[in-house]
């Protein structure tokens, strides 16, 4: 599931430096999608404050399937405009390190690379904290390993962060804390997107009614943002900002993902990716 998730899922990866890769990997951890008729630089008018809802769990029953449309728009020193269709499904029950979890598959079904499994698999568990992601699997899945090289974060190397061996599962040293459950409006927590030093936080941020091609849903908004000054609010500029709208019954309905992009040649741009639920099978 885009759960978170990503994701950044996508084709611009080879053009960016390590810091941007660190931002883009977040998109890989979350469910995503988009509506081609909307300007991704504007707040969608069809999102309005809705009835209060409580998210107590995430619908990860085996067989559940979500289809998302996604549009990615990049503007700045370089530009791009791409549309995708993404399919997420809960494949099986399994365990990671003795912890019961769900194996979730993401596949691109329309777009640049149809049938590409670069989204791979994510392993999610309901824990005492809420919903956590325990592990990854997949060709070119962006994962960061401890390494002798140093690049921005002590003892981690962004250069060696690409997983190209598809024969094994990469277990996170610290689970990604995707959702604090039950949801409480205003709750903020460190999400361990990469490592503690990465300073990303997530926040439950209000109640909304969201309409996509799949219908109209009452949701809670979940925000992901960089908080390097530890003030528990998004940084004034730069970095990544993610808004997800979560339905208690159906999971991720909509996502709006904004990232600053910087290439090794000194180019800068802004990516806005909007994702919308098109259909579900439950």
N, C-alpha and C positions, 0 to 999 in steps of 0.2 A: 504494500500500500504505500502510497506516497508518504504513506507512512513510510509524511514527512518524506510525507515525504515524499523533492528534490527536488529532480530532482534534481539538484540541478542535475538534472539529468543530463546535460546535453552537449551538443557538438562543438561548443566553443572552447572546450577544456584545454586543448593543446596550445592555445594562443596566450594563456594567462600565466602569470608568475605564481610562486608558491602561495603568497598571501591570498590571491584570488581563488586558487584551488581550495584553500581552507574555507572560504566563503561558499563556494559552489557545492562542496560536499554536503553542506547542510541540506540542500535541496534533495539530495539523494536519500535522505533519511525520512522524508515525509511524503504523503500522498499528494498528487498535484493534477491540474488541468485548466481549460480556458474557452471563452466565448468570443469568436472572431469578430462579432459585431461591436464590441466595446473598445473604447480608447483605454489602453492599459495604464495611461498616465492619469486617469481620472478615477475618483472614488465612485464605484458603481451606484447608481441611484436606487437600484432595487434592493439594496441592503439598508434596512431600517431597524431601529431598536425594536426588539420583539419581546414576547412573553418570557418570563424567567424560566430557565430550564436548568436542570442539574445533570451533569455528566458523571456517572458513577463507574463506567467501564467503557471499553471500546468493543464494537461488534466484530470479533475475530473468530466467528464460528467457521469451521472447515467447510469450504464450498462457497463462502461469501465472495462475491465478485463485484468490482466497481469499474466503470469505464469513464475516463476523463478526457476532455478536450483541453488542449494547452496552447497558449500563444506566448511566444517569447519575443520581445522587442528590445533591441539594443540601439542606443543613440549616443553619439559623441564622436570621438576621433575615428571610430569604426562603427559600423551599423549592421544590423541583421533583423530579420523578421521571419520567424518560423512558426509553423503550426504542427501539432502532434496529436495523436490519439494514444492514450496509455491505458493499459488493462492491468488491474491489480486483483489478485485472488489469494485466498487463504488456502494453501496447499495441503497442510497436514499438521497434526500434533507431533511434537518432538521434545527433546530436552537439550539444553546447553548447560554444561557444568552441573548437571543434576537438577536444573530448574525447568519445570514444565513451560513450554512456550509454543508459539505458532510460527510456522514457516510461511512467509508471504512472498509471492512472486510478482515482479513488475515486468511487463513486456510492452514494447512500442509496437502498436498495431497499424499505425499510419503516420507518415512523416518521413524524415530523412533516412532512417534505417529501419524499415519494416521488419518485424520479427526479432529485432535486436534484443538480447538479454542483458544489455549493459546495466539495466536497472537491477538485475540479479535478484537475490533473495535477501530478506531481512527477517530476523528472528525476534519476535515481540513476546513479552511476558507481562501478565498482570501480577504485580508484587505489592508488598505493603506500602510502597510509595505511591503506586498508581500504575501507569503504563510505561514500561522501559524497553529499549531495544538492546538486546544482548550481543548480537553478532551480525556479520555480513557474509555474503557469498556472491561472487559474480566476476565475469571478465572485466578487467579494468575498473573494478569497484575502487573508489577513492577511500583509502584507509591509511591512517598515519601510524607508523611504527617507531618505537624507540630506536635510535641509530647513533652511531658515533658522530655523524655530521650534525651541524647545527644550522638551522635556518629560521630565525625569528622566534622560536620557542625552544628553551633549553632542553637538550637531550632528545629532540625530535627532528626528523628530517622530512621536509615536504617532498624533496626529490625522490626519496625511496617510498613515498606514500602510495604508489600505485600497486594494487594487487593484480597480478597478471596470471597467477596460477589458479586455475578454476577447480582444482581437485580437493581443496580444503576450505573450511569455514574459518573466517577470522573472528575470533572472540574478542570483544572489547575489554580492555583492562578495567574500565569503569563503565557500567551500563549508561546509555543515553537516557536521561530522565525526560521522557517525552511529555507526559501529562501527570500532574499531581491530581490524584483522585481520592475522594469525590471532589469535583470542581467547586471552588469557592471564589466568587468574583473578587478580583484584586490580589489573589495569591501570586507571589513571585518566587521563583526558585532557580538555582544554578542548574543548568541542564546537562553539563558535561558533554557539550557537543563534540569536542576533541579531547581536551584535557582540562583540568581546573583552571590553568593559566589563560585559557582562551576567553574567559570572561563573558560567555554567552548566558543569557537568562531567558526564561519563558514566563509568561504572565497570563492568567485568566483575566479578560478585559471586557466584560459586558455581554449583553444579550441582544441577539439580532435575528431578524427574519430574512432568509436568503432564498432567492428564486433562481433556479437554473433550468436547463431543459429537463431535468429529472423531476422537477416539482418545486414546491415551496416548503421550507424547513425552518423550524425554530432551533437556533444554535447558540452556543457560547463562542466568543472570539478568543483565540489563543494567539498570543504574540511571541515572536522570537526576536531578540535584539542583542547587539553588542553593548556591554556595560563596563567598559574599561575603567571608568572612574568609580565604579561600585555605588552609584547613586540609585540604582534600580529603575532608571528611566533610559530610553534609547539615547545613544550618542547624538549630539547635535548634527553631525554630518559624517558621511563615510560609512563603511562597513555594510552590514546586511540588515534588512528589516523584513519580517515575514508575518503576515496575518493569515490565520487559518480559522475557518468557521466550522465548528464541530457540532453535529447532531447527535444527541444521546442514542437515538435508535439506529442511525445509518452511518455514523463516522464523518469523515471529511467531506464537506459539501463544496467548499470554495477555498482557494488560496490566492493571495497576492504577495509576490516575492519581489523585493527590490534590492539590488546589489550594485555597489560601485565596482567597476572592473578596471584593472591596470595591467598592461602588457609589459613584458621585459624591455620593449623598445621605448617605453615612456608614454604610450598612448593611454588615454582614459576614456571611459564610457560608463553609461548607466544601463543596467538591465532591469526590465520590468517583465515579470512572467505572471500571467493570470491563468488560473486553473479552475475548471468548473466540472461538477459531476454531470455526466450525460445520462447514465443509466446505472442500475444496480439490479441484482437478481434476488433480493430478499426484502 
